[in-house]
């Protein structure tokens, strides 16, 4: 449970979905309780009106002395029926009178033509006759009540107290509570079903809203991935207003990193120029002085370490290259340059490089790696060099082969050892192969050596990532 809560806290979608679900549930619960309360009051009002009518009839049957005029205390429909749940009772100075104890109404025979009209019922001075019905605002206050009968059934009552010269008369009309509960239950079942359907609809609408509302964030993530892979230079500015400040800051950060990379490369170039020249001069002095081999080896190690750390500083200055560099133009430019450099050695070239093939490598690093491999192949080939590029599983493999003598297994094993370089004298491969290997590893690639099955000479496989 705690793990799920942590996932919700770390997810905008989870937070918004939890808030929407909680607010929707509270709103539906409040709506159900409110509607049920209104329905209960509406149905209870009908029951109260029937009970109040019976109370009004009984109130007008109370004499001034507190007794009940049984000829006027009639039972309204359903009152007084056995086991119906409807009843009334009057408690006063003369005792208790309950429903079912009053005599039946007197049947009045039709009067003859010569009979005088019936005498009106005597009225008290100032009293105006009115039919039985709910009491008005000027009548005595009626109090509601709840009770249960001997069988446990809930009852609803209405009680009124009348003050007479002989004492207080209490009139109570009682009705079954099921008159309220049954219609309320019948109304609440479809109401709860409707609220459940409404909740499901709101949940679906919330999911759609969240998916649609958070889509710009997913698109922003895709745009950042494209910038990191090198397919794009900046995040598109066409974003919702809430994300535009964030996108502006991201693009500013990208530009700042690019500027830092340029400055870092400049410093690297200056440092390389300042260190490589003294090291080269020192190597020449040692060679002229026939210095000990261990001393020369130590100078070579210093040179290798300088090249290695300068290359790492250049690549890691701002987190690696973020550009995608096409391979075909780089190969074409380098071939044109090498044709001029090695004009005395015409070469047959077999180039198979798709135009759309690109790698996530800085153009300078790519030119240096391919240039070193092509120069080695050109110098050691007899008459042919092949350049083939393929793409498999997000990586580009560039195979450069020549028809020269190649290297034996021992020389190839020494050439690929970390920090190990072969001498540039004779027909062996020199610093270029080791520099290429170091740059490839710094950029997430590899360099392997093999014998070409077609040309018979050395085959160098340079594998580079298409995406960072």
Secondary structure in CASP SS format (residue, H / E / C, confidence):
PFRMAT SS
TARGET T0000
AUTHOR 0000-0000-0000
METHOD secondary structure of the structure
MODEL  1
X C 1.00
X H 1.00
X H 1.00
X H 1.00
X H 1.00
X H 1.00
X H 1.00
X H 1.00
X H 1.00
X C 1.00
X C 1.00
X H 1.00
X H 1.00
X H 1.00
X H 1.00
X H 1.00
X H 1.00
X H 1.00
X H 1.00
X H 1.00
X H 1.00
X H 1.00
X H 1.00
X H 1.00
X H 1.00
X H 1.00
X H 1.00
X H 1.00
X H 1.00
X H 1.00
X H 1.00
X H 1.00
X H 1.00
X H 1.00
X H 1.00
X H 1.00
X H 1.00
X H 1.00
X H 1.00
X H 1.00
X H 1.00
X H 1.00
X H 1.00
X H 1.00
X H 1.00
X H 1.00
X H 1.00
X H 1.00
X H 1.00
X H 1.00
X H 1.00
X H 1.00
X H 1.00
X H 1.00
X H 1.00
X H 1.00
X H 1.00
X H 1.00
X H 1.00
X H 1.00
X C 1.00
X E 1.00
X C 1.00
X C 1.00
X C 1.00
X C 1.00
X C 1.00
X E 1.00
X C 1.00
X C 1.00
X C 1.00
X C 1.00
X C 1.00
X C 1.00
X C 1.00
X C 1.00
X C 1.00
X C 1.00
X C 1.00
X C 1.00
X C 1.00
X C 1.00
X C 1.00
X C 1.00
X C 1.00
X C 1.00
X E 1.00
X E 1.00
X E 1.00
X E 1.00
X E 1.00
X E 1.00
X C 1.00
X C 1.00
X E 1.00
X E 1.00
X E 1.00
X E 1.00
X C 1.00
X C 1.00
X C 1.00
X C 1.00
X C 1.00
X C 1.00
X C 1.00
X C 1.00
X C 1.00
X C 1.00
X C 1.00
X C 1.00
X C 1.00
X C 1.00
X C 1.00
X C 1.00
X C 1.00
X C 1.00
X C 1.00
X C 1.00
X C 1.00
X C 1.00
X C 1.00
X C 1.00
X C 1.00
X C 1.00
X C 1.00
X C 1.00
X C 1.00
X C 1.00
X C 1.00
X C 1.00
X C 1.00
X C 1.00
X C 1.00
X C 1.00
X C 1.00
X C 1.00
X C 1.00
X C 1.00
X C 1.00
X C 1.00
X C 1.00
X E 1.00
X E 1.00
X E 1.00
X E 1.00
X E 1.00
X E 1.00
X E 1.00
X C 1.00
X C 1.00
X C 1.00
X C 1.00
X C 1.00
X E 1.00
X E 1.00
X E 1.00
X E 1.00
X E 1.00
X E 1.00
X E 1.00
X E 1.00
X E 1.00
X E 1.00
X E 1.00
X C 1.00
X C 1.00
X E 1.00
X E 1.00
X E 1.00
X E 1.00
X E 1.00
X E 1.00
X E 1.00
X E 1.00
X E 1.00
X E 1.00
X C 1.00
X H 1.00
X H 1.00
X H 1.00
X H 1.00
X H 1.00
X H 1.00
X H 1.00
X H 1.00
X H 1.00
X H 1.00
X H 1.00
X H 1.00
X H 1.00
X H 1.00
X H 1.00
X H 1.00
X H 1.00
X H 1.00
X H 1.00
X H 1.00
X H 1.00
X H 1.00
X H 1.00
X H 1.00
X H 1.00
X H 1.00
X H 1.00
X H 1.00
X H 1.00
X H 1.00
X H 1.00
X H 1.00
X H 1.00
X H 1.00
X H 1.00
X H 1.00
X C 1.00
X H 1.00
X H 1.00
X H 1.00
X H 1.00
X H 1.00
X H 1.00
X H 1.00
X H 1.00
X H 1.00
X H 1.00
X H 1.00
X H 1.00
X H 1.00
X H 1.00
X H 1.00
X C 1.00
X C 1.00
X C 1.00
X C 1.00
X C 1.00
X C 1.00
X C 1.00
X C 1.00
X C 1.00
X C 1.00
X C 1.00
X H 1.00
X H 1.00
X H 1.00
X H 1.00
X H 1.00
X H 1.00
X H 1.00
X H 1.00
X H 1.00
X H 1.00
X H 1.00
X H 1.00
X H 1.00
X H 1.00
X H 1.00
X H 1.00
X H 1.00
X H 1.00
X H 1.00
X H 1.00
X H 1.00
X H 1.00
X H 1.00
X H 1.00
X H 1.00
X H 1.00
X H 1.00
X H 1.00
X H 1.00
X H 1.00
X H 1.00
X H 1.00
X H 1.00
X H 1.00
X H 1.00
X H 1.00
X H 1.00
X H 1.00
X H 1.00
X H 1.00
X H 1.00
X H 1.00
X H 1.00
X H 1.00
X H 1.00
X H 1.00
X H 1.00
X H 1.00
X C 1.00
X C 1.00
X C 1.00
X C 1.00
X H 1.00
X H 1.00
X H 1.00
X H 1.00
X H 1.00
X H 1.00
X H 1.00
X H 1.00
X H 1.00
X H 1.00
X H 1.00
X H 1.00
X H 1.00
X H 1.00
X H 1.00
X H 1.00
X H 1.00
X H 1.00
X H 1.00
X H 1.00
X H 1.00
X H 1.00
X H 1.00
X C 1.00
X C 1.00
X C 1.00
X C 1.00
X C 1.00
X C 1.00
X C 1.00
X C 1.00
X C 1.00
X E 1.00
X E 1.00
X H 1.00
X H 1.00
X H 1.00
X H 1.00
X H 1.00
X H 1.00
X H 1.00
X H 1.00
X H 1.00
X H 1.00
X H 1.00
X H 1.00
X H 1.00
X H 1.00
X H 1.00
X C 1.00
X C 1.00
X C 1.00
X C 1.00
X C 1.00
X C 1.00
X E 1.00
X E 1.00
X E 1.00
X E 1.00
X E 1.00
X C 1.00
X C 1.00
X C 1.00
X C 1.00
X C 1.00
X E 1.00
X E 1.00
X C 1.00
X C 1.00
X C 1.00
X H 1.00
X H 1.00
X H 1.00
X H 1.00
X H 1.00
X H 1.00
X H 1.00
X H 1.00
X H 1.00
X H 1.00
X H 1.00
X H 1.00
X H 1.00
X H 1.00
X H 1.00
X H 1.00
X H 1.00
X H 1.00
X C 1.00
X C 1.00
X C 1.00
X E 1.00
X E 1.00
X E 1.00
X E 1.00
X E 1.00
X E 1.00
X E 1.00
X E 1.00
X E 1.00
X C 1.00
X C 1.00
X E 1.00
X E 1.00
X E 1.00
X E 1.00
X E 1.00
X E 1.00
X E 1.00
X E 1.00
X C 1.00
X C 1.00
X C 1.00
X C 1.00
X C 1.00
X C 1.00
X H 1.00
X H 1.00
X H 1.00
X H 1.00
X H 1.00
X H 1.00
X H 1.00
X C 1.00
X C 1.00
X C 1.00
X C 1.00
X C 1.00
X C 1.00
X C 1.00
X C 1.00
X C 1.00
X C 1.00
X C 1.00
X C 1.00
X C 1.00
X C 1.00
X C 1.00
X H 1.00
X H 1.00
X H 1.00
X H 1.00
X H 1.00
X H 1.00
X H 1.00
X H 1.00
X H 1.00
X H 1.00
X H 1.00
X H 1.00
X C 1.00
X C 1.00
X C 1.00
X E 1.00
X E 1.00
X E 1.00
X E 1.00
X E 1.00
X E 1.00
X C 1.00
X C 1.00
X C 1.00
X C 1.00
X C 1.00
X C 1.00
X E 1.00
X E 1.00
X E 1.00
X E 1.00
X E 1.00
X E 1.00
X E 1.00
X E 1.00
X C 1.00
X C 1.00
X C 1.00
END
